[in-house]
């Protein structure tokens, strides 16, 4: 009921599906046995039209292509897959860098994977798209944003498709798959069941243990459990056995989420309550394993390096590839990185990610193109992980660790270390020529980007004069353009809350030149800090200059209110703006202890280094005035309201 299965024949373009099984325990020999059937399938179903072959690894693209060439050698026309004159192909091959691709293209067969240089990949795509070659053998990267029509598609093996099991089931299951394939697809749910259940609890669609059990009965896993119980170690499908199996599975899943700090069990032992960790996990698509790791390892006083190490230990990097012989590359790369590693762990995926992040922020040369592709993948993951870490530490009220995690995000976007000279984030500026900026005559003793911009804005020669000894004029022009595009933001602060006779008036926070002014707050009362951001200049483009960050980034800011002396974070908010003026609120409670204290507002960029601002707020906490007694008798039928108000007071 409610499940629909559309056969391939009802598609606008009819699709026929053929599934063939191959025995064998070992992966590589089994893949080899598929190559001749793949060649025969091309000859039978797509003798003259484009054919795509998907394989699971870069190595398999090469092995499959070489086997196809070997099969072609026994044909009357060994270059039947090549559909342009050989002389024209020879001209194209002169510009191909990869030797394997150069060999296979000569036979009308292309290979495509992330380890190829971009120009080689584009050439293979163009030749296949325009039907100049007939066969393209590719890894899954081809399916990411590349649209290449083909008459025949061959998928060699399903072992590496288990993470996408649900999507595959929806899009590729036509009732013809062998039992072992269907069972593997459904069993994939068990590996990530805690994360799915957590998401449902956070969304409110599952609120009890019985709800989790009901949820399972609607999954494809449940259907396969009844069809193939032995595969799941279920003795038989008698109702009590099935109920016990599912109940045990639900309890084990919930125990996992409780240990990870994502879910709490209600007092009645039935209800399920999401925690802040569970919400963060669901919002950022973080694994419960990472949540448990961060619950155990994050602290209130972590250094920048410790935050970086914590980030790369996330479970999301557990499957990051460490290929054959890359332990050698990792050892060599470790010698160039500023933070040392345990050389006994060079074949560990987390160690490799740690080295890639260091190489990225140090802008070190990478061993090969594979490492460049890996770095892009790691950066895509890292921003999401850092955002989750920021929420975790902010939720716990840890000021220092939250600020350092925000700084780590800046460093990854800019590909620089936090203690590098700030001018290194400008184009063409490297450590060997950064010293020339010291010759720019500033109005401040310390070289900062805001001071540099103020001195040179609309005064090109103030910058160009000192820089000409190290830079060419086009480079100076680009530096000047990027510098002037840096955002300049004025911050105005005011506090609203109980004070004297007027509880709704905004009281401005003293400016720096009047720091001896102390603002009175009532102990234990709630207040709102209004932060008005006034961005100077044009809003035509909010894109951050971050050439080493592959995805691009728009301006964003973190507003954080903290008590530096106690290391306590009181409130935090992410800010974006679509006009030159925007107002943001941070809610906080005045402490119960009387006396003076200094709170600090931090405005931190989420992508720029060197533009952060902070403002101190002098507060004096005093006794609140005594409340007037409530009337003993409610008036005009407001009994419920007064009862509620009295209870709250």
C-alpha positions, 0 to 999 in steps of 0.5 A, a space after each residue: 500500500 502506497 508503494 509504486 513500481 514503474 517498469 522500464 517500459 513506461 518511461 518516455 524513452 523505453 529502457 531494458 535492464 539486463 543483470 548478470 551475476 559473476 561468482 568469485 570471492 576476490 574482487 579483482 579476478 571477479 572484475 576481470 571476468 566481467 570484461 569479455 561479457 562487457 565487450 560482447 554486450 557492446 557488440 550486441 546492444 550498442 555496436 555503433 552507438 555510445 556506450 558508458 562503462 562504470 567501474 569502482 576505481 581508477 585502476 579498473 578504468 585502465 584495466 578494463 580499457 586494456 582488456 577491451 583493446 585486447 579483445 579488439 585485436 582479435 577483430 577484423 577492424 581493431 579500431 571499430 570504436 574510433 569514429 574519426 580519421 586516425 590522423 585527426 586523432 593523432 593531432 588530439 593525442 599530442 595534447 594528452 598528458 596521461 599515457 594510459 588515456 593516450 593509448 586507449 583513445 587511439 582505439 576509440 576508448 576513453 577513460 575518465 576519473 578524478 586523477 586525470 588532469 582537467 584538460 585530459 578529462 574534458 578532452 575525453 568528455 568532448 570526444 565521447 559527447 560528439 561521438 568521435 569515440 564510442 566507449 567511455 570507461 569512468 568512475 562515479 565522478 563522471 555522474 557528478 555534474 556531467 551530462 553525457 548521453 549514451 545508448 548503453 550503460 554497463 555497471 561493473 559490480 555493486 559493492 561500492 554502491 551500498 551507501 547510495 542503496 536507498 537511491 539505487 533502490 528507488 531508481 534502479 530496482 525493477 524486480 529483476 535483481 538477484 536476491 543477493 543484490 537486493 539484500 545487500 541494498 537493504 542491509 545498507 540501511 542497517 549500517 546507517 540506521 542510527 542516523 536515520 532514526 535520529 533524523 526522524 526523532 529530531 523531525 518529530 515524526 518518531 517520538 516513541 520506541 514503538 514509532 521506531 518499530 513502525 518506521 522500520 516496517 515501512 522500509 525496504 529492509 523489512 521486506 527483504 527481512 521477511 523474504 531472506 531471513 537467513 541473510 540477516 541471521 533471523 531463524 524464521 519469520 514466525 511473528 514472535 521471532 520477527 518482533 523480538 528481532 526488530 525490538 532488539 534492533 530498535 533497542 540497540 539503535 537507541 542505545 547507540 544514539 544515547 551513548 552518542 548524546 543524540 537522544 534521551 529516553 523519557 522517564 516512562 522508558 518509551 518516549 524519545 527526546 532529541 538533544 542538542 547534539 542530535 539536532 546538530 547531527 541531523 542538521 549538518 548530516 553528521 554521523 552519530 559516531 562523530 557526535 560521540 567523538 566530539 562529546 568525548 574529546 572537545 574541551 573548553 580551552 582547546 588550542 588552534 592545533 587541537 581544534 584542527 586535529 579534532 576536525 580531521 578525526 571526524 568519522 566522515 573521513 573514515 573512508 577517505 582513500 589511502 591508495 597503494 604507495 600513498 604511505 610513501 607520499 604521505 611520509 614525504 609530505 609530512 616532512 614539509 608540514 609544520 605540524 608533526 605526525 606519528 609516522 606509524 600512522 601514514 596509511 591512516 585516512 585521518 592522518 592523510 586528511 590532516 596532512 592535506 589540510 596542512 598542505 592546503 593552508 601552507 600552500 605546499 606542492 602536492 605529490 600528484 593530481 590525486 591529492 589535489 582532487 582529495 583536497 577538494 573533497 576534504 574541504 567540502 566535508 570540512 566546512 560542514 564539520 566545522 559548522 557542527 563543531 562551532 554549534 557544539 562548543 557554543 551550545 556548551 558555552 565554551 568561548 575560547 574553543 568556539 572562537 578558535 573553531 571560527 578561525 579554523 574556518 577562515 583559514 580553510 577558506 583562505 588557505 592560510 594559517 591564522 598567524 600568517 601575515 594578513 597580507 598573504 590573503 591578497 593575490 600574488 603575495 607570498 612570504 618572500 615579498 610580503 615585507 614590502 607592505 611594511 613600507 606603506 605609511 599607515 596611520 596605525 603602528 600595526 599593519 592590518 587589512 582595514 588600516 591598509 584599505 583606509 590608507 589606500 582607498 581611492 589613493 592608488 599610489 599610496 599602495 602602488 609606490 612601495 609595491 613596485 619594487 616587488 610586483 608588476 603593475 597588473 599584479 598591483 592593480 589586482 591587489 588594489 582591487 581585491 583590497 578595496 573590495 574587502 568589507 568595511 563594517 561599522 558596529 553599533 550596540 545597544 541593550 534592551 531590557 528591564 531598567 528603571 521605569 522604561 523597560 523597552 528603551 534601547 540603551 546605547 553601549 558606550 563608545 571606546 572613548 567613553 569606556 568608564 561608563 558602566 551600564 546597569 543591569 538587574 541581576 538574573 533578568 533577561 536582556 537583548 543585545 541589539 547589534 546593528 551592522 552598517 556595511 560601507 560601500 557597494 553590495 554589488 558582489 558579496 563573494 569572498 576572494 578565496 582562490 584556493 577554495 574550489 566552491 566559492 563563498 559569500 560573506 557571512 559573519 559570526 556574532 558572539 557574546 562572551 565573558 572573557 574572564 570566565 571563558 564563557 560564551 553567552 550567545 552566538 548567531 550567524 549573520 548575513 545581510 542583503 542591504 547596507 544596514 541590518 540589525 541582529 539580536 543576542 539574548 542573554 541573562 544578567 548574572 545573579 552575582 552583583 558587581 562589575 564585569 566586562 562582556 565582549 562582542 566578537 564580530 568574526 568573518 566566516 571566510 576572511 582573515 584579519 577583518 574581525 572586530 571586538 567590543 567590550 561592554 562595561 556592565 554593573 549588575 545591581 539588585 532588581 527593584 522589589 516587585 509590587 504584590 499581585 492583586 489577591 483576587 483576579 479581575 474580569 475573568 482572567 483567573 487562568 492568566 493570573 494563576 499562570 503568571 503567579 506560577 511563573 513568578 
